[in-house]
Amino acid sequence: MERRQARQVTAGGVRIGGGAPLTVQSMLSVPSTDIEGSVRQAKELEQAGCQILRIAIPDMAAVRQLIPAVKEAVSIPVVADIHFDYKLALESAAAGIDKIRINPGNIGDESRVKAVADACRARSIPIRVGVNDGSLEKHILAKYGHPTPQALVDSALYHASLLEKFDFQDIVLSMKASSVDFTVQAYQAAAQRCSYPLHLGITHAGTARMGLVKSAIGIGGLLQQGIGDTLRVSLAADPVEEVRAGVDILRALGLRRGVRLIACPTCGRTRIDLISLANRAEEALRDCPLDLTVAVMGCAVNGPGEAREADLGIAGGKGEGLLFRKGKILRKVPEARLLDELLAELRQWQP
């Protein structure tokens, strides 16, 4: 798919936009006062594949304690999430933060916006302007009467213009709503109206189940159109699940290397515990670097036949199963050793 060409910014060595690989983000969910817990979670997120990490900065204590602790614990860029108090942005920049998320319109008069723009420019720190449908300005609401996708874009570009006024353009935009269709329309409009890199997400998407469904539709649909440069899957769940979901969305679209697992939904022919086998295979292959399609199928009908395009696969039988490659049966395997044999074959994989 052909990606929209956005200008490029760099956060802590990670490029965003301008044809750079898509990045997966998440945010710490433990209280900002819990430094030990924050460090532990930051490490877990990095290990899970998080490439950019956002942390809430509600006060100066977080600037002095949380930022240095997290920065020391991980090697990925760290983003300060700031609302209202421009001094927190200035101090976060001085503390070595890699990126700032802020709305220029809610930090005060132009002198404060200029101070933040100057501080970030001096240290090559990009700013993400993040707006959502619940925080539209009065003058924009007056224009449209109620929140609309176009109003959301107007809000984002209005905030960006406040930074542009002071010659600051290292900007990333996000325009999120909890409605999938609303969000998609907003990003489609923004992609036409500006060249800034776009951070994708469905805000307040919901629980791990429904939030993933909404995010896969919204984020995945935009990525298929070539729109988007970085993303966060927002879930009311462990943020590690956000990262895994983001990576899986990219893999499903062929935008990230790694194993793509396919599995049949089972039927009355199935004679093995396929669901358990597929779940164990998914977990075992989560961090496999090979760029392959692996199949876990329930019977010989849905095995080498229907999954013949899989690079490698297993298919169950009665007490035994088949190990196959590109539709060609390699050997029969006892049921209890199906997954072990699959993993062993992958360890010595040769294209």
N, C-alpha and C positions, 0 to 999 in steps of 0.2 A: 504494500500500500504506500502511496505517496504522502509523505508527511508535510504539513504546513511548515513553511520556513519562517521561524521566529528569530528575532535577534537573540544573542547568547549572553548569559550572565554566568558568573562563577561564584559558587559558595564553598569556601574551604577546599578548593581544588576540584570540586565536582561541577561539571558543566551542565547548564540547564538551557535547553533551546538550541537553535542553530544547528540542528541535525545531531546533537549529542544523544547518546542512548537514554531512553526513558528511565527515570529513577522512581523508586518506591519510598514513600515517607511514612512516618508514624509520629506519635506524640506520647510522652510520658503521662501515665495516668495516676501515679501515686502523688500524695500531697507534696507540694514544693518544699515543705519544711522537713520532709523525710529524706535527708541526703543519702543515707545508706541504701534505702529502698530505691531511690532514684538511680543511683549508680548501678545497683543490681539489675534493675529493669532496662537501663540503657545498654548494658552489656548483652542482655538477652535479646534485645531488639537488633543490635548489630549482628549478633550471631545468626539470627533468623533471616537476615538479608536486608534489613533496613539500611537505606543509603543516605538519608537525610533525617535528622531527628529534631523534633520541635519540643521545646520545654516552656511551660508557663512561667512568666516572670511577674508576679503580682506586687513585689516590693523590693526594696534595696537589699534585704537579707538574701533573697534569691540571687541577686546579682553577685553579691560577695561570696556566697557559699555554694549555691547550686551550679552556677555556670562553670567555675573552675573545677569542681568535682567531676561533673559530667564530661567536660572537655578532656580532662586527664584520663578518664576511664575508657573513652572510645576514640576511634580514629576517623569516624564519619563527621560531616559537618553538623553543627548544632545551631538551631534557630531559636531566637528569643521571641516568644509570643507576648506582645505588649498591647495594653489598652489604656488610653487616656493620659497616662503620665509620661510626657516626653523625656523627662529626666531618666527614666528607666531605660529608654532607648539609648540615650547618650552614654550612660554608665555601662550598659551591656556592650556597646561598641568598644568602649575603652577596656572592657574585661576580656576581649578577644572572641566575641561571638562571631559566627560565620555568616549569619543572615538574620534579618529582622522581619517579623510579621507585624504589620501595624496598619491602621487607617489614619492617614494624615489629617483627615477632617475631624477626628475626635481628640486631637492632642492639644488644641488651642490655636492661638493666632499664628500668623505667617512667620513671625520671628522664631517660633518653636519648630515649625516645619522646616525652616531653613537650617536651624541648628542641627536637626536630625539628618537632613540631606547632606550637610557639610561634613558631619562626623562620619557618616557612612561612605561618602565619596573618598575622604582622606584615607580610609582603611580598606577600600574596595569591597565593601559589604553591600550585597544586594538587599532590596526591600521587597517583600511580598505584600501587595495590597490585597487584603482579603475582605470581601463583602458578602453578605447573604441577604435573603429576602426579608429578614426580620429587622434589618438595621438600615433601611433606606432613609436618606435625608428628606427633610420636610419639603424642600423645593422640588425634589424629584417625585415624591408622592403627589404633590400638588399638580404636577404636570400630567401624570398618568392616572391619578385617582386611586390606584391600588398597586400592589407589587405586580410587576410583569417582568418577563425576561429582558425586555428592552430597558426597563427601569434599572434592572440590576447591572446591565452593561454601562448605562449612563453613570451609575454610582461609581463603578470601578474606574472608569475613565476620568471622572471628576476628581477622584482621589489621586490618580496618577498625575493629573494636570497640576496638582498642588506641588508635587515633587519636580515635575518638568519645569515649573516656573523658576526653580533654583538650580537648573542645569543638572538635574539628576535623572538618569534614565536606566539605571541597572534595576529594573522593575520586573517583577513577576506578578501576574494577575490571577485571582481566583474569584469566581462568582457562583456561590453554592446555594442550593435550595434543597429542601427535603423531598421535593417532587422531582422525579426523574425527568419527565418531559419538560418541566420548567427549566431545570438545570441545563439540559441538552440544548434547548433553544437559546439560552443565554450564552453558552460557549460558542455555539455556531455563529451568533451575531458578533461576539467579540473577535472571533477569528477573522471576520471580514473587516472589522473596524480598526484593528491595531496590529502591530507586529511584535508585541511583547510575548514572552513565553507564558504559557498557561498552565496553572496547577489545577488538576482535575480532582473532583470529589463530589459526593452527594452528602450534604451536611445532615446531621441527626438522622442518619439512614435507618437506624434501628438496631435490633439484636443481631447476634452473629448470623442467624439464619436469614431473616428478611433484609438486614442491612447488606449482606453479601449479594443477595438477589438483585436489589436495587442498584448497588454499585457496579455489579457485573454488566447490567443492562446499560446504565448511564455512562460509566467510564469506558466500558468496552465499545459501546456504540460510537462514542466520540473518537476513540483511538482508531476504529475502523475507517473513519472519515479523514484520518491523518491529523486530527486535532488533539493537542495535549503534549506536554513536555515532561511533566512530573505528576505524581498522583498520590493520594491517600485514600484508602478505604476506611471510612469512619464507622466503627462498630461499637456498640455497647457491650464490649467484651475485652478480653486480654488483648492489648495492642499487638502482641506477637501474632495473633490471628489476623490483624489488619495487614501485617507485612506479608504473611503467607498468602492471603487472598490477593493482594496486589501483584505478587510474583506470579501466582497462578493465572490471573487475568492476562498478564503479558505473555505467559507461555501459551495459553489457549489461542492467542492471536498470532503466535509465531514471532513475537517481538522480544522474546527472552529465551536464551538457550536453556536446555535442561530436559529431563524426561517428561514426556506427555503420556500419562497413564490413561488407557481406555479400558472399560470393563462392561460386560453385558449385564442387563438388568435382571437376569435369571428367568427361568420358566420351569415348567413341569419336567423337562428333561434333565435338569440340574441334579447331580448326585453328590456334590461336594458343598462345603460351607463357603460358597463363593464370596459372599459379602465380607466375611471375616478375612478371607484370603486377600481380597482386593484392598481392604483397609490396611492390612499389614504390609502389603506391597507398596502402597502409597507412602506410608511412613518410612519404609526402608529406602525408598528411592527419592525422598524429598530433596536431599542435597547432592544427588548424583549429578556430576557435571556433563555427562554424555547427552548429546542433543539427539534423542531417540524417541520413537513411539513404542511403548510397551503395552501389551494386551494381557488382560486377565479375563479369561472366558470360561463359561460354565460347562460347555460340552463340545464334542467334536464338530457339531454343526456350526456353532458360532466361533470355533477356534480357527484352525488354519484356513478355513474357507472365508468367512465374513471378515476376519481380521488379517487377511493375507497381506495387507499393506503395512502392518506393524513390523517394525524392525525385529522385534523379539516378542515372544508371548508364551503363555501357558494356557492349556485348556483342560478342564476337569473331566473325569470319567467316573467309573465306579471302582473306588479303591486305588485308582491310578489316574494319570493324566498325561498330556503330551506337552513337550517343549518344542516350539516351532520358531522358524525364522523366515520372514517374508513368505509365509504360507507353506513352507517346506518343513515337514516333520523331522526334527533332529533325533528324538528318542522318546520312549515311554519312561515315565518317572512315577515312583510310588507317590500316592496322594500326600503323605506326610512330608515329602521332600520337594514338592513342587516349587515353593518359594526359594528354598535353598539352592536348587539347581538353576533357577532363573538368575539369582544374584551371582552365582558362581560363573555363569555364562557371561554376565555383564562385566565381571571383574577382568575377564580375559578378552573383552570385546575387540574385534578387529573389523573395520568397515568392509 
